[in-house]
Amino acid sequence: MRVAVIGASGQLGADIVLAFRDAGNDVMGLGHADIEISDAESVKSVLGAIAPQVVINTAAMHHVEQCEADPAKSFAINGIGTRNLAQVCEAGGTYFLHISTDYVFDGAKGQPYVETDAPRPLNVYGNTKLSGEHFALAACSRSAVLRVSGVYGTHPCRAKGGMNFVRLMLKLAAERPELRVVDDEILTPTFTVDIAQQVLRLAESGATGLFHGTAQGACSWYEFASAIFEISGTTANLQKARPGEFPAKVSRPSYSVLDNAALRKAALDVMPDWRDGLTRYLKAIG
Ligand SMILES: NC(=O)c1ccc[n+]([C@@H]2O[C@H](COP(=O)([O-])OP(=O)(O)OC[C@H]3O[C@@H](n4cnc5c(N)ncnc54)[C@H](OP(=O)(O)O)[C@@H]3O)[C@@H](O)[C@H]2O)c1
């Protein structure tokens, strides 16, 4: 397949490029210097020149505080940017796979969300990503949306200054006598290499519609930190933070576990347990 990966210089995009190349595809990785997704002309001319059979979009404005401060820019990238890509894919008969987020939910369900659960985003980021999902599915007849969560990988997260939670915990463990981490926010940490394999599987199948694609299982941030130290053999004085000890500037779901129900139903779920991904990630970073 001739594949264009948007956001290829990012944490997830870089691993998707590798996964598709390893599987023998002709892959063009596009960074922000190559394409501006909020600009319809840029999208038309860049994708027009490549004429891909598959477009995968990982590009987003996903720094939650920055989205809250600039909702128009957030919508221009996460909403209109996705529409621009979806429209060009529709015109070219191209398969479009768009990456979305667990932050489309408010967390009130308190048990794993399936694809048919009604979204209710708590912040600008979640709302603009939800608009992107609608644009992707409505504007392109051959499109799939894959919601992921708790993403970490060996390539730096561009929007978060290159840092991810695992690296931050290992850094702080070396610097601080005590580490305090919240135990009342539940998520599913997911390794980018595993998401990339899931994206590959989905694109090869040509399946369309809305899918949840996270690792199996769930944990609190405290449990995630605890597993990082246990698996890496790091000595750290880890404590549970008191409720409200780290007040967030922007509302976020306190529970955002996703059930890969649609992938399972289509016999496409290749996601391992979150601890398995973490073990391979820690090995990869040495
Ligand atoms: N990270 C998480 O924890 C998490 C959780 C759930 C869902 N997600 C979703 O996963 C996806 C990938 O996240 P990530 O962690 O890989 O992000 P990342 O490391 O910040 O990478 C995003 C990439 O998109 C590019 N980009 C940003 N704005 C663009 C634009 N207007 N036009 C073209 N390219 C643009 C960035 O380039 P520059 O940096 O040069 O601007 C970067 O290459 C996103 O859709 C995000 O919403 C992430």
The ligand as a MOL file (V3000), in Angstrom:
LIG
                    3D

  0  0  0     0  0            999 V3000
M  V30 BEGIN CTAB
M  V30 COUNTS 48 52 0 0 0
M  V30 BEGIN ATOM
M  V30 1 N -0.1580 11.8150 23.9090 0
M  V30 2 C -1.2200 11.2840 24.5120 0
M  V30 3 O -1.2030 10.9440 25.6940 0
M  V30 4 C -2.5030 11.0560 23.7190 0
M  V30 5 C -3.6190 10.4810 24.3590 0
M  V30 6 C -4.7790 10.2410 23.6150 0
M  V30 7 C -4.8070 10.5690 22.2700 0
M  V30 8 N -3.7250 11.1490 21.6800 0 CHG=1
M  V30 9 C -3.7880 11.4990 20.2420 0
M  V30 10 O -2.7320 10.8020 19.6120 0
M  V30 11 C -2.2780 11.5380 18.4820 0
M  V30 12 C -0.7540 11.5750 18.4370 0
M  V30 13 O -0.2370 12.1360 19.6230 0
M  V30 14 P 1.3350 12.2440 19.8490 0
M  V30 15 O 1.5660 12.0140 21.2860 0
M  V30 16 O 2.0510 11.4190 18.8430 0 CHG=-1
M  V30 17 O 1.5810 13.7980 19.5120 0
M  V30 18 P 2.9270 14.6120 19.1680 0
M  V30 19 O 4.1410 13.8740 19.5740 0
M  V30 20 O 2.7090 15.9890 19.6950 0
M  V30 21 O 2.8960 14.6500 17.5680 0
M  V30 22 C 1.9410 15.3790 16.8460 0
M  V30 23 C 2.4890 15.6220 15.4650 0
M  V30 24 O 1.5310 16.4000 14.7050 0
M  V30 25 C 2.2180 17.5190 14.1100 0
M  V30 26 N 1.2710 18.6190 13.9580 0
M  V30 27 C 0.7190 19.3770 14.9340 0
M  V30 28 N -0.1010 20.3020 14.4000 0
M  V30 29 C -0.0670 20.1050 13.0560 0
M  V30 30 C -0.7120 20.7400 11.9550 0
M  V30 31 N -1.5330 21.7770 12.1440 0
M  V30 32 N -0.4580 20.2930 10.6980 0
M  V30 33 C 0.4020 19.2650 10.4910 0
M  V30 34 N 1.0440 18.6230 11.4850 0
M  V30 35 C 0.8150 19.0440 12.7610 0
M  V30 36 C 3.3100 17.8320 15.1060 0
M  V30 37 O 4.3130 18.6320 14.5140 0
M  V30 38 P 4.9760 19.8470 15.3700 0
M  V30 39 O 5.2880 19.3190 16.7160 0
M  V30 40 O 6.1800 20.2090 14.5780 0
M  V30 41 O 3.9300 20.9290 15.4100 0
M  V30 42 C 3.7950 16.4190 15.4560 0
M  V30 43 O 4.6050 15.8970 14.4370 0
M  V30 44 C -3.0090 12.8730 18.5310 0
M  V30 45 O -4.0820 12.8230 17.6110 0
M  V30 46 C -3.5480 12.9640 19.9480 0
M  V30 47 O -4.7590 13.7120 19.9950 0
M  V30 48 C -2.5630 11.3870 22.3590 0
M  V30 END ATOM
M  V30 BEGIN BOND
M  V30 1 1 1 2
M  V30 2 2 2 3
M  V30 3 1 2 4
M  V30 4 1 4 5
M  V30 5 2 4 48
M  V30 6 2 5 6
M  V30 7 1 6 7
M  V30 8 2 7 8
M  V30 9 1 8 9
M  V30 10 1 8 48
M  V30 11 1 9 10
M  V30 12 1 9 46
M  V30 13 1 10 11
M  V30 14 1 11 12
M  V30 15 1 11 44
M  V30 16 1 12 13
M  V30 17 1 13 14
M  V30 18 2 14 15
M  V30 19 1 14 16
M  V30 20 1 14 17
M  V30 21 1 17 18
M  V30 22 2 18 19
M  V30 23 1 18 20
M  V30 24 1 18 21
M  V30 25 1 21 22
M  V30 26 1 22 23
M  V30 27 1 23 24
M  V30 28 1 23 42
M  V30 29 1 24 25
M  V30 30 1 25 26
M  V30 31 1 25 36
M  V30 32 1 26 27
M  V30 33 1 26 35
M  V30 34 2 27 28
M  V30 35 1 28 29
M  V30 36 1 29 30
M  V30 37 2 29 35
M  V30 38 1 30 31
M  V30 39 2 30 32
M  V30 40 1 32 33
M  V30 41 2 33 34
M  V30 42 1 34 35
M  V30 43 1 36 37
M  V30 44 1 36 42
M  V30 45 1 37 38
M  V30 46 2 38 39
M  V30 47 1 38 40
M  V30 48 1 38 41
M  V30 49 1 42 43
M  V30 50 1 44 45
M  V30 51 1 44 46
M  V30 52 1 46 47
M  V30 END BOND
M  V30 END CTAB
M  END
